[in-house]
Amino acid sequence: MMTFDRMRADLAKAYDLQPSPQATKATADRYAHVARVIPPEVWAQHAPYIVAIDQLKRDRNAVILGHNYMPPHIFHGVSDVVGDSLQLAIKATEVRADVIVQAGVHFMAETSKILNPAKTVLIPDLGAGCSLAESITPAGVEQMRARYPGAQVVSYVNTSAAVKAASDVCCTSANAAQIVAAMPGDTVIMTPDKYLAQNVARQVPGKRVVWWDGACMVHEQFTAEQVREARDCLPGVMVIAHPECPPEVLAEADFSGSTSAMMEIVRSRRPERVMLVTECSMAANMASDLPEVEFAGSCILCPHMQKITLENILWALHTMTHEVTVAPDVAEPARRAVQRMIDLSRQAAR
């Protein structure tokens, strides 16, 4: 098994990874986006890795898809496409590269592979999982179908390929209410996030929404009391919460939406002070472009997202590991569920 020390030693032999004025100059345009949140001496450590990754992307005809929860040096430093789960799912079908590197967690890489079966999809760390994806299995989906006969199953993209294959359609936090509203019948099953389901149920009162008992290990930690305390300490703060948070948290917020919607509302309204109730890499990524906005409040990092580093992105491209595969008998029904989500989202946008 490849150890961290061995990986680092092998990379050092193959690439010049020592800080240098040349590497810093070559990445100066990207540093401009993160200067507010990354000190220059820290960026100097990142720059040689970014230069090496840039070269390998050209050599391999590769692109890097970076989720909004990636840290700024990855989000702004090496990602070719950035966004939330829905945006990345759609963009994955549009890229012309031969290789996709998923700077995100494993279910995202599986989704990219499902939608691009002819492309090579790599994930830099196989341990980059997801508490939601791990909370539900195909057997759990069948349990819900047996409990609510005839109900359509809407599964969050934060699920394994096997769970997607067992579902009727997928959704993201950006389009969950639209997808549920479009389902036939009075009852809709949502898996696996109980809080997203409860929040969607209030948005779509015409449907009876039932749910699996799962939750995000980051968003379930936020409380309504934290929001109230933030308002007391930060007069005038605008509170924006992710719909994976408990309903009582959203009740205290000024706005709730997907990571892309959260970004959009801050950029459009430019509040003097904002608290993002979500994984805190988001605030760092946005702070770079919005110097007039003060980002304040609690911060919780996703340990799975943090497993993706410049070092293992470089290693993934250097060695073409770890390749993500999905068995054809799973990929086909999973692709139908994801594609149905994309189609319904596009119809709603017209």
QUIWO-V780527 format. One record per pair of residues at least 12 apart in sequence whose C-alpha atoms are under 10 Angstrom apart, sorted by the first residue. I is the first residue (numbers start at 0). J is the second residue. If there is no record, write none. Layout:
I&J, I&J
This chain:
3&310, 3&311, 6&310, 6&311, 6&314, 7&310, 7&311, 7&314, 9&314, 9&317, 10&48, 10&51, 10&310, 10&311, 10&313, 10&314, 10&317, 13&51, 13&317, 14&47, 14&48, 14&50, 14&51, 14&52, 14&313, 14&317, 15&47, 15&48, 15&50, 15&51, 16&44, 16&45, 16&46, 16&47, 16&48, 16&49, 16&50, 16&51, 17&43, 17&44, 17&45, 17&46, 17&47, 17&48, 18&40, 18&41, 18&42, 18&43, 18&44, 18&45, 18&46, 18&47, 18&48, 19&43, 19&44, 19&46, 19&47, 20&43, 20&46, 20&47, 21&43, 21&46, 21&47, 21&50, 22&42, 22&43, 22&44, 22&45, 22&46, 22&47, 22&48, 22&49, 22&50, 22&51, 23&39, 23&40, 23&42, 23&43, 23&44, 23&45, 23&46, 23&47, 23&49, 23&50, 24&43, 24&46, 25&46, 25&47, 25&49, 25&50, 26&42, 26&43, 26&45, 26&46, 26&47, 26&49, 26&50, 26&76, 26&77, 27&42, 27&46, 28&75, 28&76, 29&42, 29&46, 29&49, 29&71, 29&72, 29&75, 29&76, 29&77, 30&42, 30&43, 30&45, 30&46, 30&71, 30&72, 30&75, 30&76, 30&287, 31&75, 31&287, 31&288, 32&71, 32&72, 32&75, 32&76, 32&284, 32&285, 32&286, 32&287, 32&288, 32&289, 33&71, 33&72, 33&74, 33&75, 33&76, 33&283, 33&284, 33&285, 33&286, 33&287, 33&288, 34&71, 34&286, 34&287, 34&288, 35&283, 35&284, 35&286, 35&287, 35&288, 35&289, 35&290, 36&71, 36&72, 36&282, 36&283, 36&284, 36&285, 36&286, 36&287, 37&71, 37&72, 37&283, 37&287, 41&72, 42&72, 42&76, 45&72, 45&73, 45&76, 45&309, 45&310, 46&72, 46&76, 46&309, 47&309, 48&76, 48&77, 48&309, 48&310, 48&312, 48&313, 49&72, 49&73, 49&76, 49&77, 49&309, 49&310, 49&312, 49&313, 50&76, 50&77, 50&313, 51&309, 51&313, 51&316, 51&317, 52&76, 52&77, 52&309, 52&310, 52&312, 52&313, 52&314, 52&315, 52&316, 52&317, 53&76, 53&77, 53&78, 53&313, 54&316, 55&313, 55&316, 55&317, 56&77, 56&79, 56&96, 56&98, 56&99, 56&100, 56&313, 56&316, 56&317, 57&96, 58&316, 59&96, 59&97, 59&98, 59&99, 59&316, 59&317, 59&319, 60&95, 60&96, 60&97, 60&98, 60&99, 61&79, 61&94, 61&95, 61&96, 61&97, 61&98, 61&99, 61&100, 61&118, 61&119, 61&120, 61&316, 62&77, 62&78, 62&79, 62&80, 62&91, 62&94, 62&95, 62&96, 62&97, 62&98, 62&99, 62&100, 62&101, 62&120, 63&77, 63&78, 63&79, 63&80, 63&81, 63&91, 63&96, 63&98, 63&99, 63&100, 63&101, 63&102, 63&103, 63&120, 63&121, 63&312, 64&77, 64&78, 64&79, 64&80, 64&81, 64&82, 64&86, 64&87, 64&88, 64&90, 64&91, 64&94, 64&99, 64&100, 64&101, 64&102, 64&103, 64&107, 64&108, 64&111, 65&77, 65&78, 65&79, 65&80, 65&81, 65&82, 65&83, 65&84, 65&87, 65&100, 65&101, 65&102, 65&103, 66&78, 66&80, 66&81, 66&82, 66&83, 66&84, 66&86, 66&87, 66&101, 66&102, 66&103, 66&104, 66&107, 66&258, 66&281, 66&304, 67&81, 67&82, 67&83, 67&84, 67&87, 67&102, 67&103, 67&258, 67&259, 67&262, 67&278, 67&279, 67&280, 67&281, 67&282, 67&284, 67&285, 68&81, 68&82, 68&83, 68&102, 68&103, 68&258, 68&277, 68&278, 68&279, 68&280, 68&281, 68&282, 68&283, 68&284, 68&300, 68&301, 68&304, 68&305, 69&81, 69&82, 69&102, 69&103, 69&278, 69&279, 69&280, 69&281, 69&283, 69&284, 69&301, 69&304, 69&305, 69&306, 69&307, 69&308, 70&279, 70&280, 70&281, 70&282, 70&283, 70&284, 70&300, 70&304, 70&305, 70&307, 70&308, 71&280, 71&281, 71&282, 71&283, 71&284, 71&285, 71&286, 71&287, 72&283, 72&284, 72&308, 72&309, 73&102, 73&284, 73&307, 73&308, 73&309, 73&312, 74&102, 74&280, 74&281, 74&283, 74&284, 75&284, 75&287, 76&309, 77&102, 77&309, 77&312, 78&100, 78&101, 78&102, 79&94, 79&100, 80&94, 80&102, 81&102, 81&259, 82&258, 82&259, 82&262, 83&171, 83&172, 83&173, 83&257, 83&258, 83&259, 83&260, 84&103, 84&106, 84&107, 84&110, 84&155, 84&156, 84&157, 84&170, 84&171, 84&172, 84&173, 84&257, 84&258, 84&259, 85&107, 85&156, 85&170, 85&171, 85&172, 85&173, 85&174, 85&257, 85&259, 85&337, 85&340, 85&341, 85&344, 86&171, 86&173, 86&259, 86&341, 87&101, 87&107, 87&108, 87&110, 87&111, 88&107, 88&108, 88&110, 88&111, 88&112, 88&113, 88&114, 88&156, 88&171, 88&337, 88&338, 88&341, 89&111, 89&114, 89&337, 89&338, 89&341, 90&111, 91&108, 91&110, 91&111, 91&112, 91&113, 91&114, 91&115, 92&111, 92&112, 92&113, 92&114, 92&115, 93&114, 93&115, 94&115, 95&118, 96&118, 96&119, 97&115, 97&117, 97&118, 97&119, 97&120, 98&115, 98&117, 98&118, 98&119, 98&120, 98&121, 98&316, 98&319, 98&322, 99&111, 99&112, 99&115, 99&118, 99&119, 99&120, 99&121, 99&122, 99&316, 99&322, 100&119, 100&120, 100&121, 100&122, 100&123, 100&312, 100&315, 100&316, 100&319, 100&320, 100&321, 100&322, 100&323, 101&120, 101&121, 101&122, 101&123, 101&124, 101&307, 101&312, 101&323, 102&121, 102&122, 102&123, 102&124, 102&127, 102&304, 102&305, 102&306, 102&307, 102&308, 102&309, 102&311, 102&312, 103&122, 103&123, 103&124, 103&127, 103&128, 103&303, 103&304, 103&305, 103&306, 103&307, 104&122, 104&123, 104&124, 104&125, 104&126, 104&127, 104&128, 104&129, 104&132, 104&157, 104&303, 104&304, 104&305, 104&306, 104&307, 105&121, 105&122, 105&123, 105&124, 105&125, 105&126, 105&127, 105&128, 105&129, 105&132, 105&157, 105&158, 105&159, 105&160, 105&303, 105&304, 105&323, 106&127, 106&128, 106&129, 106&131, 106&132, 106&133, 106&156, 106&157, 106&158, 106&159, 106&160, 106&323, 107&122, 107&128, 107&129, 107&156, 107&157, 107&158, 107&159, 107&160, 108&120, 108&121, 108&122, 108&160, 108&322, 108&323, 108&324, 109&121, 109&122, 109&158, 109&159, 109&160, 109&161, 109&322, 109&323, 109&324, 109&325, 109&330, 109&333, 110&156, 110&157, 110&158, 110&159, 110&160, 110&163, 110&323, 110&325, 110&330, 110&333, 110&334, 110&337, 111&323, 111&334, 112&160, 112&322, 112&323, 112&324, 112&325, 112&330, 112&334, 113&160, 113&323, 113&324, 113&325, 113&326, 113&327, 113&329, 113&330, 113&331, 113&332, 113&333, 113&334, 113&335, 113&337, 113&338, 114&330, 114&331, 114&333, 114&334, 114&335, 114&337, 114&338, 115&334, 116&324, 116&325, 116&327, 116&330, 116&331, 116&334, 119&319, 119&320, 119&321, 119&322, 119&323, 119&324, 120&319, 120&320, 120&321, 120&322, 120&323, 120&324, 121&312, 121&315, 121&316, 121&319, 121&320, 121&321, 121&322, 121&323, 121&324, 122&307, 122&311, 122&312, 122&315, 122&316, 122&319, 122&320, 122&321, 122&322, 122&323, 123&306, 123&307, 123&308, 123&309, 123&310, 123&311, 123&312, 123&313, 123&314, 123&315, 123&316, 123&319, 123&320, 123&321, 123&322, 124&303, 124&304, 124&306, 124&307, 124&308, 124&311, 124&312, 124&314, 124&315, 124&320, 124&321, 125&303, 125&306, 125&307, 125&320, 125&321, 125&322, 125&323, 126&302, 126&303, 126&304, 126&306, 126&307, 127&301, 127&302, 127&303, 127&304, 127&305, 127&306, 127&307, 128&157, 128&158, 128&159, 128&302, 128&303, 128&304, 128&306, 129&157, 129&158, 129&159, 129&215, 129&216, 129&301, 129&302, 129&303, 129&304, 130&157, 130&158, 130&191, 130&192, 130&213, 130&214, 130&215, 130&216, 130&217, 130&301, 130&303, 131&155, 131&156, 131&157, 131&158, 131&159, 131&190, 131&191, 131&192, 131&193, 131&212, 131&213, 131&214, 131&215, 131&216, 132&155, 132&156, 132&157, 132&158, 132&159, 132&160, 132&162, 132&190, 132&191, 132&192, 132&213, 132&214, 132&215, 133&157, 133&158, 133&159, 133&191, 133&213, 134&157, 134&158, 134&159, 134&190, 134&191, 134&192, 134&211, 134&212, 134&213, 134&214, 134&215, 135&154, 135&157, 135&158, 135&159, 135&161, 135&162, 135&190, 135&191, 135&192, 135&211, 135&212, 135&213, 136&158, 136&159, 136&160, 136&161, 136&162, 136&163, 136&165, 136&190, 136&191, 137&159, 137&160, 137&161, 137&162, 137&163, 137&164, 137&165, 137&166, 138&161, 138&162, 138&165, 139&162, 139&165, 139&190, 139&191, 139&211, 140&152, 140&153, 140&154, 140&162, 140&163, 140&165, 140&166, 140&188, 140&189, 140&190, 140&191, 140&211, 141&162, 141&165, 141&166, 142&211, 143&188, 143&189, 143&190, 143&209, 143&210, 143&211, 144&166, 144&188, 146&188, 147&186, 147&187, 147&188, 147&209, 148&186, 149&183, 149&184, 149&185, 149&186, 149&187, 149&188, 150&167, 150&182, 150&183, 150&184, 150&185, 150&186, 150&187, 150&188, 150&189, 150&207, 150&208, 150&209, 151&166, 151&167, 151&168, 151&179, 151&182, 151&183, 151&184, 151&185, 151&186, 151&187, 151&188, 151&189, 152&165, 152&166, 152&167, 152&168, 152&169, 152&179, 152&182, 152&186, 152&187, 152&188, 152&189, 152&190, 152&209, 152&210, 152&336, 153&165, 153&166, 153&167, 153&168, 153&169, 153&170, 153&171, 153&175, 153&178, 153&179, 153&182, 153&187, 153&188, 153&189, 153&190, 153&191, 153&196, 153&210, 153&336, 153&340, 154&166, 154&167, 154&168, 154&169, 154&170, 154&171, 154&175, 154&188, 154&189, 154&190, 154&191, 154&192, 154&210, 154&211, 154&336, 154&337, 155&168, 155&169, 155&170, 155&171, 155&172, 155&175, 155&189, 155&190, 155&191, 155&192, 155&195, 155&196, 155&337, 156&168, 156&169, 156&170, 156&171, 156&172, 156&190, 156&191, 156&336, 156&337, 156&340, 157&169, 157&170, 157&171, 157&172, 157&190, 157&191, 157&192, 157&215, 158&190, 158&191, 158&192, 159&333, 160&325, 160&326, 160&329, 160&330, 160&331, 160&332, 160&333, 160&334, 160&336, 160&337, 161&325, 161&326, 161&328, 161&329, 161&330, 161&332, 161&333, 162&190, 162&191, 162&329, 162&332, 162&333, 162&336, 163&190, 163&329, 163&330, 163&332, 163&333, 163&334, 163&335, 163&336, 163&337, 164&328, 164&329, 164&330, 164&331, 164&332, 164&333, 164&334, 164&335, 164&336, 164&337, 165&329, 165&332, 165&333, 165&336, 166&188, 166&189, 166&190, 166&332, 166&333, 166&335, 166&336, 166&337, 167&182, 167&188, 167&332, 167&333, 167&335, 167&336, 167&337, 167&339, 167&340, 168&182, 168&332, 168&333, 168&334, 168&335, 168&336, 168&337, 168&338, 168&339, 168&340, 168&341, 168&343, 169&189, 169&190, 169&333, 169&334, 169&335, 169&336, 169&337, 169&338, 169&339, 169&340, 169&341, 170&189, 170&190, 170&336, 170&337, 170&339, 170&340, 170&341, 170&343, 170&344, 171&195, 171&257, 171&340, 171&341, 172&195, 172&196, 172&199, 172&241, 172&242, 172&243, 172&255, 172&256, 172&257, 172&258, 172&259, 172&260, 173&241, 173&242, 173&256, 173&257, 173&258, 173&259, 173&260, 173&261, 173&344, 174&199, 174&256, 174&257, 174&340, 174&341, 174&343, 174&344, 174&347, 175&189, 175&195, 175&196, 175&198, 175&199, 175&200, 175&202, 175&203, 175&242, 175&257, 175&340, 175&344, 176&195, 176&196, 176&198, 176&199, 176&200, 176&201, 176&202, 176&203, 177&199, 177&202, 177&203, 177&340, 177&343, 177&344, 177&346, 177&347, 177&348, 178&199, 178&339, 178&340, 178&341, 178&343, 178&344, 178&347, 179&196, 179&199, 179&200, 179&202, 179&203, 179&205, 179&206, 179&207, 179&208, 180&199, 180&200, 180&202, 180&203, 180&204, 180&205, 180&206, 181&206, 181&343, 181&347, 182&206, 183&206, 184&206, 184&207, 185&205, 185&206, 185&207, 185&208, 186&205, 186&206, 186&207, 186&208, 186&209, 187&200, 187&206, 187&207, 187&208, 187&209, 187&210, 188&207, 188&208, 188&209, 188&210, 188&211, 189&208, 189&209, 189&210, 189&211, 189&212, 190&209, 190&210, 190&211, 190&212, 190&213, 190&214, 191&210, 191&211, 191&212, 191&213, 191&214, 191&215, 192&210, 192&211, 192&212, 192&213, 192&214, 192&215, 192&242, 192&243, 192&244, 193&209, 193&210, 193&211, 193&212, 193&213, 193&214, 193&215, 193&243, 193&244, 193&245, 193&246, 194&210, 194&211, 194&212, 194&213, 194&214, 194&215, 194&218, 194&219, 194&242, 194&243, 194&244, 194&245, 194&246, 194&247, 195&210, 195&213, 195&214, 195&215, 195&241, 195&242, 195&243, 195&244, 195&245, 195&246, 196&208, 196&209, 196&210, 196&211, 196&212, 196&242, 196&243, 196&246, 197&209, 197&210, 197&242, 197&243, 197&245, 197&246, 198&242, 198&243, 198&244, 198&245, 198&246, 198&247, 198&249, 198&250, 198&255, 199&242, 199&246, 201&246, 214&243, 214&244, 214&245, 215&243, 215&244, 215&301, 216&243, 216&244, 216&299, 216&300, 216&301, 216&302, 217&243, 217&244, 217&276, 217&277, 217&278, 217&279, 217&298, 217&299, 217&300, 217&301, 217&302, 218&240, 218&241, 218&242, 218&243, 218&244, 218&245, 218&248, 218&276, 218&277, 218&278, 218&299, 218&300, 218&301, 219&243, 219&244, 219&245, 219&248, 219&277, 220&244, 220&245, 220&277, 220&299, 221&240, 221&243, 221&244, 221&245, 221&247, 221&248, 221&276, 221&277, 221&297, 221&298, 221&299, 222&244, 222&245, 222&246, 222&247, 222&248, 222&249, 222&251, 222&276, 223&244, 223&245, 223&246, 223&247, 223&248, 223&249, 223&250, 223&251, 223&252, 224&247, 224&248, 224&251, 225&248, 225&251, 225&276, 225&296, 225&297, 226&238, 226&239, 226&240, 226&248, 226&249, 226&250, 226&251, 226&252, 226&274, 226&276, 226&296, 226&297, 227&248, 227&251, 227&252, 228&296, 229&274, 229&295, 229&296, 229&297, 230&251, 230&274, 230&296, 232&296, 233&272, 233&273, 233&274, 233&295, 233&296, 234&272, 235&270, 235&271, 235&272, 235&273, 236&253, 236&270, 236&271, 236&272, 236&273, 236&274, 236&293, 236&294, 236&295, 236&296, 237&252, 237&253, 237&254, 237&265, 237&270, 237&271, 237&272, 237&273, 237&274, 237&275, 237&294, 237&295, 238&251, 238&252, 238&253, 238&254, 238&255, 238&272, 238&273, 238&274, 238&275, 238&276, 238&295, 238&296, 239&251, 239&252, 239&253, 239&254, 239&255, 239&256, 239&257, 239&258, 239&260, 239&261, 239&262, 239&264, 239&265, 239&273, 239&274, 239&275, 239&276, 239&277, 240&252, 240&253, 240&254, 240&255, 240&256, 240&257, 240&258, 240&261, 240&274, 240&275, 240&276, 240&277, 241&254, 241&255, 241&256, 241&257, 241&258, 241&260, 241&261, 241&275, 241&276, 241&277, 241&278, 242&254, 242&255, 242&256, 242&257, 242&258, 242&276, 242&277, 243&255, 243&256, 243&257, 243&276, 243&277, 244&276, 244&277, 248&276, 249&276, 252&274, 252&275, 252&276, 254&275, 255&275, 255&276, 257&277, 258&275, 258&277, 258&278, 258&281, 259&281, 261&275, 261&276, 261&277, 261&281, 262&275, 262&281, 262&282, 262&284, 262&285, 265&285, 265&289, 265&292, 266&285, 266&288, 266&289, 266&292, 269&289, 269&290, 269&291, 269&292, 269&293, 270&291, 270&292, 270&293, 270&294, 271&290, 271&291, 271&292, 271&293, 271&294, 272&291, 272&292, 272&293, 272&294, 272&295, 272&296, 273&292, 273&293, 273&294, 273&295, 273&296, 274&293, 274&294, 274&295, 274&296, 274&297, 274&298, 275&294, 275&295, 275&296, 275&297, 275&298, 276&295, 276&296, 276&297, 276&298, 276&299, 277&297, 277&298, 277&299, 277&300, 277&301, 278&297, 278&298, 278&299, 278&300, 278&301, 278&304, 279&294, 279&296, 279&297, 279&298, 279&299, 279&300, 279&301, 280&298, 280&299, 280&300, 280&301, 280&304, 280&305, 281&298, 281&300, 282&294, 282&295, 282&296, 282&298
